[in-house]
Amino acid sequence: MRFLIGDVGIIQMPNGKSYLAGVLVQRPNYDPKAGDFVREVSRRVYNYLDNTKVSNIEPILGDASGGLRLRTP
């Protein structure tokens, strides 16, 4: 496809946990920077999850998106 690029996969973490990730990007006609962006998103998510303890994650209350954030002291 000329205007879309994406990737999806099951990622195994060093701690034995796994997660499903998917990235879909709309891009200008065959722009190669979109592939770099998809790789960068994957790298950042992996690094974030690799350095985050489950006990440090809490739901964002009052947020309709149902998102999560790191608990701050």
C-alpha positions in Angstrom: 0.0 0.0 0.0 1.3 3.4 -0.9 -0.2 5.4 2.0 -0.2 2.9 5.0 2.6 1.0 6.8 2.4 -1.0 9.9 3.6 -3.9 12.0 2.1 -6.2 14.6 3.6 -8.9 16.8 3.8 -10.7 20.1 6.8 -9.5 22.0 8.5 -11.7 24.6 10.0 -9.7 27.5 13.1 -10.8 29.4 11.0 -11.2 32.5 8.9 -13.9 30.8 5.8 -11.7 30.2 4.6 -11.0 26.7 2.5 -8.3 25.0 0.8 -7.8 21.7 1.7 -4.6 19.8 0.4 -3.1 16.7 1.3 0.1 14.9 -0.4 1.5 11.8 0.8 4.8 10.2 -0.6 6.9 7.4 2.2 8.3 5.3 2.8 10.4 2.3 3.3 8.5 -1.0 5.9 5.7 -0.1 7.7 8.0 2.4 10.5 5.8 4.0 10.4 7.8 7.2 7.2 6.0 8.2 9.1 2.7 8.6 11.6 4.5 10.8 8.8 5.8 12.9 7.2 2.3 13.4 10.6 0.9 14.5 11.1 3.8 16.9 7.6 3.3 18.5 8.3 -0.4 18.9 11.7 0.3 20.5 10.3 2.9 23.0 7.4 0.7 24.1 9.7 -2.2 24.6 12.1 -0.1 26.7 9.3 1.4 28.7 7.8 -2.0 29.5 11.2 -3.5 30.2 11.8 -0.9 32.9 8.4 -0.7 34.4 7.2 -2.7 37.4 3.5 -3.7 37.5 3.2 -2.3 41.0 4.2 1.2 39.7 1.3 1.4 37.1 -2.1 2.8 38.0 -5.2 3.7 36.0 -5.8 7.3 35.0 -9.0 8.1 36.9 -11.5 10.2 35.1 -9.9 9.6 31.7 -12.3 8.2 29.2 -9.5 6.5 27.3 -8.9 4.1 30.2 -5.1 4.8 30.0 -2.4 3.9 32.5 0.4 6.0 34.0 3.3 5.5 36.3 2.5 6.1 40.0 4.4 9.1 41.4 5.5 9.3 45.0 
